[in-house]
Amino acid sequence: MKHDFTSAQVGSMLLSAEMRHAGLVELKKYELKQLELAVDRRERAVFDKSKKVLALTKRQFKLRAKRDNFAPKPGKERTKRYLETLRVLRDVDDELTFCRNWIAQKERALRDKRGNLKGL
């Protein structure tokens, strides 16, 4: 009774504090679950894109061999097959560069999310 609180008032304040604490605990549980789901989705996306990079790398290797096969002899003009192979090879190179940059960005974000998850 030092601060003129009755036991009913103290009990009410304790109950209110416990309810707010329980609400915060549930909020943190929800945030944790959402972060775990985000990490899982990001990991799957990076894995899928890595498979695409592998396929593009194999295709690039085959296209380079094809390009070398169709290369014109010295003093001859470039053929349509050679030019078409070059065009497709450039497209694959561009897509491969894009995929590698995309993976690098997503892995950076994934690293941050894992750190947040560890902290939470």
C-alpha positions as CSV (number, residue, x, y, z in Angstrom):
1,M,0.0,0.0,0.0
2,K,3.0,2.2,-0.3
3,H,1.7,3.7,-3.6
4,D,-1.9,3.4,-2.7
5,F,-2.7,0.5,-5.0
6,T,-5.2,-2.1,-3.9
7,S,-4.6,-5.8,-4.4
8,A,-7.3,-5.8,-7.1
9,Q,-5.6,-3.0,-9.0
10,V,-2.2,-4.8,-8.8
11,G,-3.9,-8.0,-10.0
12,S,-5.5,-6.2,-12.9
13,M,-2.1,-4.6,-13.9
14,L,-0.4,-8.0,-13.7
15,L,-3.1,-9.6,-15.8
16,S,-2.8,-6.8,-18.4
17,A,1.0,-7.1,-18.5
18,E,0.7,-10.9,-18.9
19,M,-1.8,-10.5,-21.8
20,R,0.5,-8.0,-23.6
21,H,3.5,-10.3,-23.1
22,A,1.5,-13.3,-24.4
23,G,0.6,-11.2,-27.4
24,L,4.2,-10.2,-28.1
25,V,5.2,-13.9,-27.8
26,E,2.6,-14.9,-30.4
27,L,3.7,-12.1,-32.7
28,K,7.4,-13.3,-32.5
29,K,6.3,-16.8,-33.2
30,Y,4.4,-15.6,-36.3
31,E,7.4,-13.6,-37.4
32,L,9.7,-16.6,-36.9
33,K,7.4,-18.8,-39.0
34,Q,7.2,-16.2,-41.8
35,L,10.9,-15.8,-41.8
36,E,11.5,-19.6,-41.9
37,L,9.0,-19.8,-44.9
38,A,10.8,-16.9,-46.7
39,V,14.2,-18.6,-46.2
40,D,12.8,-21.9,-47.5
41,R,11.2,-20.2,-50.6
42,R,14.4,-18.3,-51.3
43,E,16.6,-21.5,-51.0
44,R,14.3,-23.4,-53.4
45,A,14.4,-20.5,-55.9
46,V,18.2,-20.3,-55.8
47,F,18.4,-24.1,-56.2
48,D,16.1,-24.0,-59.3
49,K,18.1,-21.1,-60.8
50,S,21.3,-23.0,-60.2
51,K,20.0,-25.9,-62.1
52,K,19.2,-23.5,-65.0
53,V,22.7,-22.1,-64.8
54,L,24.1,-25.7,-65.1
55,A,21.9,-26.4,-68.1
56,L,22.8,-23.1,-69.8
57,T,26.5,-23.8,-69.2
58,K,26.2,-27.2,-70.9
59,R,24.3,-25.5,-73.8
60,Q,26.9,-22.9,-74.0
61,F,29.7,-25.5,-74.3
62,K,27.8,-27.3,-77.1
63,L,27.1,-24.1,-78.9
64,R,30.8,-23.1,-78.8
65,A,31.7,-26.5,-80.3
66,K,29.0,-26.0,-83.0
67,R,30.3,-22.5,-83.7
68,D,33.9,-23.8,-84.1
69,N,32.5,-26.5,-86.4
70,F,30.8,-23.9,-88.6
71,A,33.6,-21.4,-88.5
72,P,34.5,-20.1,-92.0
73,K,37.8,-21.0,-93.6
74,P,40.3,-18.1,-94.0
75,G,39.2,-15.9,-96.8
76,K,35.6,-17.2,-96.9
77,E,32.4,-15.5,-95.9
78,R,30.6,-16.4,-92.7
79,T,27.7,-18.7,-93.4
80,K,24.1,-18.4,-92.2
81,R,24.5,-21.4,-89.9
82,Y,27.6,-19.8,-88.3
83,L,25.9,-16.4,-87.8
84,E,22.8,-18.1,-86.3
85,T,25.0,-20.1,-83.9
86,L,26.7,-16.9,-82.9
87,R,23.3,-15.2,-82.3
88,V,22.1,-18.0,-80.1
89,L,25.4,-18.2,-78.3
90,R,25.2,-14.5,-77.4
91,D,21.6,-15.0,-76.2
92,V,22.7,-17.9,-74.0
93,D,25.7,-15.8,-72.7
94,D,23.3,-13.0,-71.8
95,E,20.9,-15.2,-70.0
96,L,23.7,-17.0,-68.2
97,T,25.1,-13.6,-66.9
98,F,21.6,-12.6,-65.8
99,C,21.0,-15.9,-63.9
100,R,24.4,-15.6,-62.2
101,N,23.7,-12.0,-61.1
102,W,20.2,-13.0,-59.9
103,I,21.6,-15.9,-57.8
104,A,24.3,-13.6,-56.3
105,Q,21.6,-11.1,-55.3
106,K,19.3,-13.7,-53.9
107,E,22.1,-15.4,-51.9
108,R,22.9,-12.0,-50.3
109,A,19.3,-11.6,-49.3
110,L,19.2,-15.2,-48.1
111,R,22.3,-14.6,-46.0
112,D,20.6,-11.6,-44.4
113,K,17.4,-13.5,-43.7
114,R,19.3,-16.4,-42.1
115,G,21.1,-13.9,-39.8
116,N,17.7,-12.4,-38.9
117,L,16.4,-15.9,-38.3
118,K,19.3,-16.7,-36.0
119,G,18.8,-13.5,-34.1
120,L,15.1,-14.0,-33.7
